[in-house]
Each structure stands twice: as structure tokens, then as C-alpha cells.
């Protein structure tokens, strides 16, 4: 309970958080800033500009909520000697994503059945 | 054109990669002769070109730097570890773009990425600051009500969370 009070945030996911979590899953083992950014850009419409900063703040928020975990990789020369920060989804994150997407899935089913 | 061919042939002969077919040095003979590669000369030439290309690319990569003035903005708004990871990501993509589109367009892309990142990062910093302020106020209120123990517990949990970050 106190954790939630201190976190001062709900466990529900916003639209962008859903996209970022999905991108983390899609990127698999190689989920770091660049690959997650690419996946998110593939998920949103081409008109919408997604900044790297927005991805990082969202990942930070998700980490605070305990939905993703992160660890640092090795530094590489093509990144100017900087290390990659890898992300992985936790069990809580997976559960929360499923909970957030289930109503949407049902709604989509209803729409598809209605248009047939 | 003939001069160019002659120069090319002489250059190859000098490297020892091509065998001279004619012993005569008359200009007419040289003009008619095709260049014949001996053994793996062609392969060596390709290797040489590849080595040259890689050396040029390496030199280019060393020289290529994104606009450094913009990095400090990110340092102001993020924790050091996150900032290094973000700058590394931007630099990785920037170098790919320099190769594909050229330095000017890559510079523009980098500037756009940093400038569009300012607002979400600023908002996040404010959110974190607000959270810690709210916790401090909450602790004060709890202490005022004589619930110092709860206030301490709240502070400890909050401190642990900040340490994790």
C-alpha cells in the first residue's frame, strides 16, 4: 500500500505506455533505446513524431511501476564509448499489458462482427 | 584516353600485379594491349580498395560528431546513467544517418530529436520533484498528528525508491 502511496501513481497503463511495453516485447532480447524507438515508430502512424526523450521518460515511469527492468550492456565504439541500457518486461508488466489490452481486443471483435 | 590507359598500365606494372605482355615500349603497342591481371592481382586490388574504403570510413567516423552543444541540455534534465544511454542511442542513429543522408541532414535530425525530447524530460523532472515535495508534506502532516513512525516508514520507502533509480 505504502509503495503505491510513495509512487503516487496508478498501476493502469496509458496509451503511450502500452505502445512502449509492446515495443519492449517486440524487440525481444535486444530491447534497448534504439530498437524500442524503432518498434514504437512502427506501431504509431507515420505522421506522429516520437522523440527518444519521450521513450526514455516512459520507460523510466514503467520501471518505477515495476513493469520493466533494466540493465546496462557493454560500451561500444559506434555509440561514442557509451553503454546500451537494455530493458525487459516483468511478469507484472505482462499482466498489466494484458489487462489493458483485453477490453480493446473485445471491442475490436465486436466491431469486426458488426461490420460483417 | 590513350594516355590514361598507359598511365594505368604503368601503375599496375609498378605494383608487380600485372604482367607486361609486350617487350616493346612503342606507344602503339601499349595502346592496343589489354590489361591482363596475373594470379590474384584482381583480388589484391579489390582488397586494397576495401582496406582504403574502411580506412576512410574509420577516419570519417572519428571526425563525425553530433552537435555537442545540445548534449548539455539532456544532462540538465536526466540522471547521468540515463543521459549517457540516451546520448549513446542518438549518436548510434546519427552515424547511420550521416552515412545514408549526409552530415547536414543528420545534424538536423539530431537537433530535432533533442529539441522534441526537452518537453517530456522537463515534465518528468517536474513530476519527480512534485512527488518528493508531496511526500515531504505528507510526512510533516503525519508527524503533526503524532504519527512519526508512519512518517519515517514513508520516508524510508521513498528513499529506497530513489536509490533504486
Contacts between the chains, C-beta under 8 A, distances in Angstrom:
chain1	res1	chain2	res2	distance
A	2	B	153	6.6
A	2	B	154	6.4
A	2	B	157	5.2
A	3	B	157	6.4
A	5	B	138	7.8
A	5	B	154	7.1
A	6	B	135	6.4
A	6	B	154	6.5
A	6	B	157	4.9
A	6	B	158	4.8
A	6	B	161	6.0
A	7	B	131	7.9
A	7	B	161	7.2
A	8	B	131	5.1
A	8	B	134	6.2
A	8	B	135	7.8
A	32	B	85	7.8
A	32	B	89	7.2
A	33	B	85	6.1
A	33	B	86	6.4
A	33	B	88	7.7
A	33	B	89	3.6
A	34	B	89	4.9
A	34	B	92	5.8
A	34	B	93	6.0
A	37	B	89	7.2
A	49	B	112	8.0
A	49	B	116	6.3
A	51	B	113	5.9
A	51	B	116	3.8
A	51	B	117	4.6
A	51	B	120	6.6
A	52	B	86	6.0
A	52	B	89	6.0
A	52	B	90	6.0
A	52	B	113	5.4
A	52	B	117	5.8
A	53	B	74	7.7
A	53	B	86	7.1
A	53	B	113	7.7
A	53	B	114	7.8
A	53	B	116	6.9
A	53	B	117	2.3
A	53	B	118	7.0
A	53	B	119	7.9
A	53	B	120	4.9
A	53	B	121	4.8
A	54	B	116	7.7
A	54	B	117	6.9
A	54	B	120	4.3
A	56	B	78	7.3
A	56	B	82	6.1
A	56	B	85	7.7
A	56	B	86	5.4
A	56	B	117	7.8
A	56	B	121	7.6
A	57	B	120	4.7
A	57	B	121	6.1
A	57	B	123	7.3
A	57	B	124	4.1
A	60	B	82	6.9
A	60	B	124	6.7
A	60	B	165	7.8
A	61	B	124	7.4
A	64	B	161	7.3
A	64	B	165	7.6
A	72	B	81	7.3
A	72	B	85	7.5
A	76	B	92	8.0
A	78	B	61	7.6
A	78	B	91	7.8
A	78	B	92	5.6
A	78	B	95	6.0
A	79	B	88	3.8
A	79	B	89	7.4
A	79	B	91	5.5
A	79	B	92	4.8
A	80	B	87	7.4
A	80	B	88	6.4
A	80	B	91	4.7
A	82	B	84	5.0
A	82	B	85	6.9
A	82	B	87	6.3
A	82	B	88	3.1
A	82	B	91	7.1
A	83	B	84	7.0
A	83	B	85	6.8
A	83	B	88	6.8
A	84	B	85	6.8
A	84	B	88	6.7
A	84	B	89	7.8
A	85	B	81	7.4
A	85	B	82	7.2
A	85	B	85	3.8
